[in-house]
Amino acid sequence: MSDRTAMLHGDTVYRVHWQPGTDVLTGVCHCGAAHDFEDPVELWEWLLAHPEGHHPEQPAAFEPLPPALGSPEARGNGGRA
Amino acid sequence: MFVRDQWYVAAYGYEVGRDLLSRTILGEPLVLYRTEDGEPVALADRCVHRRYPLSQSHLDGDTVVCGYHGFTYDRTGACVAVPGQRRVPRTARVASYPVVEQDSFVWVWIGERERADESLIPRAPWLADPAYTTVSGMEPLAARYELLVDNLMDLSHETYLHGGYIGTPEVAETPITTEVDDKNGVVHVSRHMADAACPPFYARSTGIEGRITRWQDIEYHPPCLYLLHSRVAPAGVLPNADGSDPDGFHVEVVYAITPETEHSTLDFWAVARDFALDDQGVSDFLRESNRTVVLQDVTALNILERVIATEPEGYQELSINIDTGGLAARRILKRMSDVRS
């Protein structure tokens, strides 16, 4: 579950992926910048410092998560009205 | 750290009736009841006269008659009668709270009345959906609500605190993905286990024998509503490409986290399922199992509260990967409380 999948969408979404088989957390900012950490506190400090220290090389490519649980697509009755 | 100007769950709809119900939210004592035409009402639970709790009083039609001297209040909190005199002082009024009944909960707005917007109430539609069967309850927690948020945002504790019920080794071993929608203030934490042991909670309720594919997708709407979208299926069985999922078992675990005081919390919990809808045995089992799990958390968090309350400020905690979602939730709560302070 740590491949780069995306559940939330929007221009203010931060994502953190725990790389499978490692202790590495990859933080991905909404600007596209990404950075690896082994400490979630440092990771959030970096993410929330946007745009300071953020150098988006290219927008991160995300695979859509197969039907997000609770999403309208998956449930047909809506997670949020 | 209270967050005001928010909707909080005060009660389940079935708790609010023609008896007066006392609840404290964010330190504010409330009395709840239902009018004769079925509308829920929330008033300040203190008579304006000598502060006697109105919850210790009685209803006369849709008015509350104070059990001490008979000051009588209508559903808006206005005093309509006082004993021994015709003139009711103009200031004789108790606060009334905006109330919305939705998704089986009675929500109350705590904050500036004019800022109450019903559209801001997060949804838990499964709880009132005939396509689901729900069991629910509420346990009082003698701990600050932030400890319950920490607890629910990191489910790796299931392996250690809830072994034999919902915990298996794979929960703590499986990495998570965390997402934060900063603008809308929502935190998602996902843990998808491809091949895991089936804990008794799911084995007995679904009838699945053998290993399972188990997904846990948390959706936290700070401060009050926490949703855990849980999917279990025989190992390797996935939803169809079009999103339909006839071979999956879905459980929507809902918590309403309502701060009562700085050091106590109302822990509302509900478990909605889309299978074995009419099986009372499954309902009884899930109710008892989930209540046991909640009480295991209550015991642990009450211990933790006592530890924290007696230690000096400034203890340096250590956070690791499993805490990524909890840290995000804390940050959003802090921001929400700072807006008001």
Interface residues (C-beta under 8 A of the other chain):
Chain A: M1 S2 T5 A6 M7 L8 G10 D11 T12 V13 Y14 R15 V16 H17 W18 Q19 P20 D23 L25 H30 D39 P40 V41 L43 W44 L48 L65 P66 P67 A68 L69 G70 E73 A74 R75 N77 G78 G79 R80 A81
Chain B: P122 R123 P125 W126 D129 A131 T174 P175 I176 T177 T178 E179 V180 D181 D182 K183 N184 V186 H188 S190 R191 H192 M193 W215 D217 E219 L227 H229 S230 R231 L238 P239 A241 G243 D245 H250 E252 S319 I320 N321 D323 T324 L327 A328 R331
